[in-house]
């Protein structure tokens, strides 16, 4: 779309290439590969399995407890990895077979895992917060976006938990058993090493010890230390394969970001955001109505496109619209 737009307005292709290069030449984007790597290390190093076990200690004893364990484990892992894809792969590989074995419908277990992983798109350290900040030109604080995502993410998890309790009662899902105190303390002790990642990231950002971008590298170092020297589930020989997989994932995101930067530049030259802002404000100046319309648009496009692509394409177009009617850019980022 960026190249087509460039041809349409007779923009030289080398200008597009310059915008692509400048789009990925940002210090804040270092957070993405580091958080992806941290999530991969945690998933492969046994951290997700221990988080699931700890969630089982906390909520696994109630009726439908495994569904609550699924949600709580997704909350924990999302607050560590920042990736809904990593969350789904890590938690799903453990919880879906276990829930099916205990009598839960497999389609319910799968849908619950996918829905619970959405918390990772909101709860810090969310990759999508970094992408949104970059799509907005880097003017929006990533730390502010991280903090703004805490309450919506927890609210989403709480809503899913309430739904699961209702479904468990209606369908008479199995009830778990309370765990002996000695075993529960052992599981909690092992999981605390992983949960410390959340404390380090959020505590470091809020205290000003390091920036949101620097927190990603700290997360990698901590994940590497825990999985290699505490859990010892990961071996040195596994690192090349892990790095290769991380590079493949990050390269896709970076290509999207680069071309989205060029697309946003072309949209600005064509005055598309200005025209859309004028059209919507002529239709209504009520910011609630405008936000509802945008939510409907996102709902429709979300069935067709990946979230990263949506953020990169729509943010340069819609952000001027909502700021014109008084919506805070951080609030819009959460939407």
RARA-V995323 format. One record per residue. RES is the residue in one small letter. PHI is phi in whole degrees, -180 to 180 (NA if undefined). NEAR is the number of other C-alpha atoms within 10 Angstrom. D_FIRST is the distance of its C-alpha to the first C-alpha in whole Angstrom. Layout:
# RARA-V995323
res->RES phi->PHI near->NEAR d_first->D_FIRST
res->RES phi->PHI near->NEAR d_first->D_FIRST
This chain:
# RARA-V995323
res->x phi->NA near->12 d_first->0
res->x phi->-65 near->19 d_first->4
res->x phi->-68 near->16 d_first->5
res->x phi->-63 near->12 d_first->5
res->x phi->-62 near->17 d_first->6
res->x phi->-64 near->21 d_first->9
res->x phi->-65 near->12 d_first->10
res->x phi->-62 near->11 d_first->10
res->x phi->-103 near->11 d_first->12
res->x phi->59 near->9 d_first->14
res->x phi->-87 near->15 d_first->13
res->x phi->-58 near->11 d_first->15
res->x phi->-63 near->13 d_first->13
res->x phi->-65 near->9 d_first->16
res->x phi->-68 near->13 d_first->15
res->x phi->-65 near->22 d_first->11
res->x phi->-62 near->15 d_first->14
res->x phi->-63 near->13 d_first->16
res->x phi->-66 near->21 d_first->14
res->x phi->-63 near->23 d_first->13
res->x phi->-65 near->17 d_first->17
res->x phi->-69 near->13 d_first->18
res->x phi->-65 near->24 d_first->16
res->x phi->-101 near->21 d_first->18
res->x phi->-93 near->13 d_first->21
res->x phi->-132 near->11 d_first->23
res->x phi->-60 near->10 d_first->26
res->x phi->-63 near->18 d_first->25
res->x phi->-70 near->20 d_first->23
res->x phi->-61 near->16 d_first->26
res->x phi->-63 near->21 d_first->27
res->x phi->-65 near->25 d_first->24
res->x phi->-62 near->21 d_first->25
res->x phi->-68 near->23 d_first->29
res->x phi->-68 near->26 d_first->29
res->x phi->-62 near->24 d_first->27
res->x phi->-65 near->26 d_first->30
res->x phi->-61 near->24 d_first->33
res->x phi->-63 near->28 d_first->32
res->x phi->-66 near->22 d_first->32
res->x phi->-62 near->27 d_first->35
res->x phi->-67 near->27 d_first->36
res->x phi->-67 near->21 d_first->35
res->x phi->-78 near->16 d_first->37
res->x phi->-91 near->21 d_first->40
res->x phi->89 near->18 d_first->41
res->x phi->-69 near->26 d_first->41
res->x phi->-64 near->27 d_first->39
res->x phi->-63 near->20 d_first->42
res->x phi->-73 near->21 d_first->44
res->x phi->-67 near->28 d_first->42
res->x phi->-63 near->26 d_first->42
res->x phi->-63 near->19 d_first->46
res->x phi->-68 near->25 d_first->47
res->x phi->-62 near->25 d_first->45
res->x phi->-64 near->26 d_first->47
res->x phi->-63 near->22 d_first->50
res->x phi->-77 near->17 d_first->49
res->x phi->-132 near->20 d_first->48
res->x phi->-72 near->23 d_first->49
res->x phi->-88 near->18 d_first->52
res->x phi->-88 near->19 d_first->51
res->x phi->-66 near->21 d_first->51
res->x phi->72 near->25 d_first->47
res->x phi->-60 near->25 d_first->47
res->x phi->-65 near->29 d_first->45
res->x phi->-68 near->31 d_first->42
res->x phi->-69 near->29 d_first->43
res->x phi->-60 near->25 d_first->43
res->x phi->-57 near->28 d_first->39
res->x phi->-66 near->28 d_first->38
res->x phi->-66 near->25 d_first->40
res->x phi->-64 near->28 d_first->39
res->x phi->-65 near->32 d_first->35
res->x phi->-62 near->24 d_first->36
res->x phi->-61 near->24 d_first->38
res->x phi->-70 near->33 d_first->35
res->x phi->-64 near->31 d_first->32
res->x phi->-77 near->27 d_first->34
res->x phi->-106 near->31 d_first->34
res->x phi->-93 near->34 d_first->31
res->x phi->74 near->28 d_first->29
res->x phi->-128 near->28 d_first->27
res->x phi->-70 near->25 d_first->27
res->x phi->-67 near->17 d_first->26
res->x phi->-63 near->21 d_first->29
res->x phi->-61 near->31 d_first->31
res->x phi->-61 near->24 d_first->30
res->x phi->-65 near->15 d_first->31
res->x phi->-75 near->26 d_first->34
res->x phi->-72 near->26 d_first->36
res->x phi->-62 near->22 d_first->35
res->x phi->-65 near->14 d_first->37
res->x phi->-94 near->15 d_first->40
res->x phi->-82 near->24 d_first->40
res->x phi->-62 near->23 d_first->39
res->x phi->-62 near->14 d_first->41
res->x phi->-67 near->15 d_first->44
res->x phi->-66 near->22 d_first->43
res->x phi->-65 near->15 d_first->44
res->x phi->-66 near->11 d_first->47
res->x phi->-89 near->13 d_first->48
res->x phi->102 near->10 d_first->48
res->x phi->-78 near->21 d_first->44
res->x phi->-60 near->13 d_first->42
res->x phi->-64 near->15 d_first->39
res->x phi->-67 near->11 d_first->37
res->x phi->-66 near->13 d_first->38
res->x phi->-63 near->21 d_first->38
res->x phi->-67 near->18 d_first->34
res->x phi->-63 near->12 d_first->33
res->x phi->-67 near->22 d_first->35
res->x phi->-63 near->26 d_first->34
res->x phi->-65 near->19 d_first->30
res->x phi->-65 near->17 d_first->31
res->x phi->-66 near->28 d_first->33
res->x phi->-69 near->30 d_first->30
res->x phi->-64 near->22 d_first->28
res->x phi->-56 near->30 d_first->31
res->x phi->-67 near->29 d_first->29
res->x phi->-78 near->23 d_first->26
res->x phi->-110 near->31 d_first->28
res->x phi->-68 near->29 d_first->31
res->x phi->-65 near->29 d_first->31
res->x phi->-96 near->34 d_first->30
res->x phi->-76 near->26 d_first->27
res->x phi->-61 near->25 d_first->24
res->x phi->-66 near->26 d_first->22
res->x phi->-64 near->28 d_first->24
res->x phi->-66 near->25 d_first->23
res->x phi->-64 near->26 d_first->19
res->x phi->-63 near->26 d_first->19
res->x phi->-60 near->23 d_first->21
res->x phi->-69 near->26 d_first->19
res->x phi->-65 near->26 d_first->16
res->x phi->-85 near->23 d_first->19
res->x phi->93 near->14 d_first->19
res->x phi->79 near->16 d_first->22
res->x phi->-86 near->10 d_first->24
res->x phi->-101 near->18 d_first->25
res->x phi->-65 near->15 d_first->28
res->x phi->-67 near->26 d_first->27
res->x phi->-61 near->18 d_first->31
res->x phi->-64 near->14 d_first->31
res->x phi->-66 near->27 d_first->28
res->x phi->-59 near->23 d_first->30
res->x phi->-67 near->17 d_first->33
res->x phi->-68 near->19 d_first->32
res->x phi->-84 near->25 d_first->31
res->x phi->-64 near->16 d_first->34
res->x phi->-65 near->12 d_first->36
res->x phi->-59 near->15 d_first->33
res->x phi->-65 near->23 d_first->33
res->x phi->-68 near->16 d_first->36
res->x phi->-63 near->13 d_first->37
res->x phi->-62 near->17 d_first->34
res->x phi->-63 near->22 d_first->36
res->x phi->-65 near->15 d_first->39
res->x phi->-65 near->11 d_first->38
res->x phi->-63 near->18 d_first->37
res->x phi->-65 near->22 d_first->41
res->x phi->-63 near->12 d_first->43
res->x phi->-62 near->13 d_first->41
res->x phi->-65 near->21 d_first->42
res->x phi->-63 near->17 d_first->46
res->x phi->-65 near->13 d_first->46
res->x phi->-65 near->15 d_first->44
res->x phi->-62 near->21 d_first->47
res->x phi->-70 near->12 d_first->50
res->x phi->-68 near->9 d_first->49
res->x phi->-97 near->10 d_first->48
res->x phi->56 near->12 d_first->51
res->x phi->-65 near->21 d_first->49
res->x phi->-64 near->18 d_first->51
res->x phi->-101 near->15 d_first->53
res->x phi->-79 near->16 d_first->52
res->x phi->-113 near->14 d_first->55
res->x phi->-67 near->14 d_first->56
res->x phi->-93 near->14 d_first->56
res->x phi->-57 near->9 d_first->59
res->x phi->-59 near->10 d_first->59
res->x phi->-62 near->8 d_first->59
res->x phi->-68 near->11 d_first->56
res->x phi->-63 near->16 d_first->54
res->x phi->-67 near->14 d_first->55
res->x phi->-64 near->11 d_first->54
res->x phi->-64 near->19 d_first->51
res->x phi->-62 near->18 d_first->50
res->x phi->-63 near->13 d_first->51
res->x phi->-69 near->17 d_first->49
res->x phi->-72 near->21 d_first->46
res->x phi->-60 near->13 d_first->47
res->x phi->-62 near->20 d_first->45
res->x phi->-72 near->23 d_first->42
res->x phi->-67 near->17 d_first->42
res->x phi->-62 near->15 d_first->43
res->x phi->-59 near->23 d_first->39
res->x phi->-61 near->20 d_first->38
res->x phi->-63 near->13 d_first->41
res->x phi->-65 near->16 d_first->41
res->x phi->-66 near->24 d_first->37
res->x phi->-69 near->21 d_first->38
res->x phi->-63 near->14 d_first->41
res->x phi->-66 near->17 d_first->40
res->x phi->-68 near->20 d_first->37
res->x phi->-67 near->15 d_first->39
res->x phi->-83 near->9 d_first->42
res->x phi->82 near->10 d_first->40
res->x phi->-66 near->12 d_first->41
res->x phi->-146 near->16 d_first->37
res->x phi->-81 near->16 d_first->34
res->x phi->-62 near->26 d_first->31
res->x phi->-69 near->21 d_first->30
res->x phi->-66 near->18 d_first->33
res->x phi->-63 near->23 d_first->34
res->x phi->-65 near->24 d_first->32
res->x phi->-68 near->20 d_first->34
res->x phi->-63 near->20 d_first->37
res->x phi->-62 near->25 d_first->36
res->x phi->-63 near->23 d_first->35
res->x phi->-61 near->14 d_first->39
res->x phi->-68 near->20 d_first->40
res->x phi->-62 near->28 d_first->39
res->x phi->-63 near->18 d_first->40
res->x phi->-62 near->14 d_first->43
res->x phi->-66 near->22 d_first->44
res->x phi->-72 near->22 d_first->42
res->x phi->-88 near->16 d_first->44
res->x phi->-114 near->12 d_first->47
res->x phi->-100 near->13 d_first->48
res->x phi->-76 near->15 d_first->47
res->x phi->59 near->12 d_first->47
res->x phi->-91 near->13 d_first->45
res->x phi->-117 near->19 d_first->42
res->x phi->-115 near->11 d_first->43
res->x phi->-59 near->7 d_first->43
res->x phi->-68 near->8 d_first->42
res->x phi->-84 near->11 d_first->39
res->x phi->-64 near->12 d_first->37
res->x phi->-58 near->10 d_first->35
res->x phi->-64 near->9 d_first->34
res->x phi->-66 near->14 d_first->33
res->x phi->-64 near->14 d_first->31
res->x phi->-62 near->10 d_first->29
res->x phi->-66 near->14 d_first->28
res->x phi->-65 near->20 d_first->27
res->x phi->-62 near->14 d_first->25
res->x phi->-62 near->10 d_first->23
res->x phi->-65 near->15 d_first->22
res->x phi->-67 near->16 d_first->21
res->x phi->-62 near->12 d_first->19
res->x phi->-63 near->10 d_first->17
res->x phi->-64 near->17 d_first->17
res->x phi->-66 near->19 d_first->16
res->x phi->-62 near->15 d_first->13
res->x phi->-61 near->18 d_first->12
res->x phi->-64 near->25 d_first->13
res->x phi->-62 near->22 d_first->12
res->x phi->-70 near->23 d_first->9
res->x phi->-66 near->28 d_first->9
res->x phi->-63 near->28 d_first->12
res->x phi->-66 near->25 d_first->9
res->x phi->-63 near->24 d_first->7
res->x phi->-63 near->25 d_first->10
res->x phi->-63 near->20 d_first->12
res->x phi->-67 near->23 d_first->10
res->x phi->-61 near->19 d_first->10
res->x phi->-66 near->14 d_first->14
res->x phi->-62 near->14 d_first->14
res->x phi->-84 near->15 d_first->13
res->x phi->61 near->12 d_first->16
res->x phi->-65 near->16 d_first->14
res->x phi->-59 near->21 d_first->16
res->x phi->-64 near->16 d_first->19
res->x phi->-68 near->13 d_first->19
res->x phi->-67 near->15 d_first->18
res->x phi->-60 near->20 d_first->21
res->x phi->-64 near->14 d_first->23
res->x phi->-66 near->12 d_first->22
res->x phi->-71 near->17 d_first->23
res->x phi->-69 near->17 d_first->26
res->x phi->-71 near->9 d_first->28
res->x phi->-73 near->11 d_first->28
res->x phi->-161 near->13 d_first->29
res->x phi->-106 near->13 d_first->30
res->x phi->-78 near->12 d_first->31
res->x phi->-67 near->17 d_first->29
res->x phi->-66 near->13 d_first->30
res->x phi->-63 near->13 d_first->29
res->x phi->-63 near->19 d_first->26
res->x phi->-65 near->16 d_first->25
res->x phi->-64 near->11 d_first->27
res->x phi->-63 near->13 d_first->24
res->x phi->-66 near->15 d_first->21
res->x phi->-62 near->13 d_first->23
res->x phi->-63 near->12 d_first->23
res->x phi->-61 near->11 d_first->19
res->x phi->-66 near->18 d_first->19
res->x phi->-63 near->11 d_first->21
res->x phi->-69 near->11 d_first->20
res->x phi->-69 near->13 d_first->16
res->x phi->-66 near->13 d_first->18
res->x phi->-79 near->9 d_first->20
res->x phi->-116 near->10 d_first->16
res->x phi->-128 near->11 d_first->14
res->x phi->-72 near->10 d_first->16
res->x phi->-63 near->16 d_first->17
res->x phi->-61 near->16 d_first->16
res->x phi->-64 near->16 d_first->12
res->x phi->-62 near->16 d_first->13
res->x phi->-60 near->23 d_first->15
res->x phi->-71 near->25 d_first->12
res->x phi->-86 near->21 d_first->10
res->x phi->-86 near->17 d_first->13
res->x phi->-58 near->24 d_first->15
res->x phi->-63 near->24 d_first->14
res->x phi->-86 near->22 d_first->14
res->x phi->-91 near->19 d_first->17
res->x phi->-60 near->19 d_first->19
res->x phi->-62 near->17 d_first->20
res->x phi->-66 near->24 d_first->21
res->x phi->-74 near->22 d_first->24
res->x phi->-68 near->14 d_first->25
res->x phi->-68 near->15 d_first->26
res->x phi->-104 near->17 d_first->28
res->x phi->94 near->11 d_first->30
res->x phi->-86 near->17 d_first->28
res->x phi->-67 near->12 d_first->29
res->x phi->-59 near->20 d_first->25
res->x phi->-69 near->20 d_first->27
res->x phi->-59 near->12 d_first->28
res->x phi->-64 near->16 d_first->24
res->x phi->-62 near->20 d_first->23
res->x phi->-67 near->17 d_first->26
res->x phi->-67 near->13 d_first->24
